[in-house]
């Protein structure tokens, strides 16, 4: 009986110690721009001007659909089998329509606070995935809206993981204020942000 009581007391103190070791990691206000711009139900359109075989200027529209946005807020409860950190994070799922092809649902943005260093997201745009590396500042002017955006990062295919999709990209541009604003295919076709419609 005495041993059981001693074990219970020991387990209680071990549990208390482990619970107190759980560290909450939260984003700073300046880190959440990767996901703040999107909400479930958003529909974002992009336009590309292309020339037909008769040399007529035509427009092609691509559409991105934000299917889900899951946010994780720290509660102070850790799974000590995995980590002693309870981290803030966000996952955004999407699919896209390019030409007449509607993609399968996929991850668009996955961003979790990291213990050390800059907390960078995983971004998947068509067949390109950025998950590690240095951010490259850029400025773009959108012909579709006339906006000059000085808060952008550019991602090139040589610096990211290449997956599979019908439309292969060589570059995409992400704005802190507007999210994805431009992408260019390996064939040189450039799509620019037109509008976002929120439900």
Number of C-alpha atoms within 10 A of each C-alpha: 5 7 8 9 10 11 11 12 12 12 12 12 12 12 12 11 11 15 16 13 15 18 18 18 18 18 16 8 7 8 17 18 14 23 22 13 15 20 16 16 15 18 19 20 20 22 19 20 15 14 10 10 7 6 8 9 10 10 12 13 16 20 20 21 19 23 18 18 18 13 15 13 15 16 12 16 16 20 12 13 6 7 11 18 20 21 21 18 21 19 18 21 18 23 19 21 15 17 12 7 11 13 15 9 14 16 18 23 22 21 22 20 23 16 13 6 7 9 14 19 22 16 22 21 24 23 17 24 21 21 17 14 10 11 12 11 14 15 14 19 14 16 13 15 11 9 10 11 17 14 14 20 19 17 23 18 17 10 16 19 14 17 13 9 12 11 15 18 23 20 21 22 22 22 22 20 15 19 18 22 24 22 25 19 15 13 10 11 15 18 23 24 23 19 16 17 10 12 8
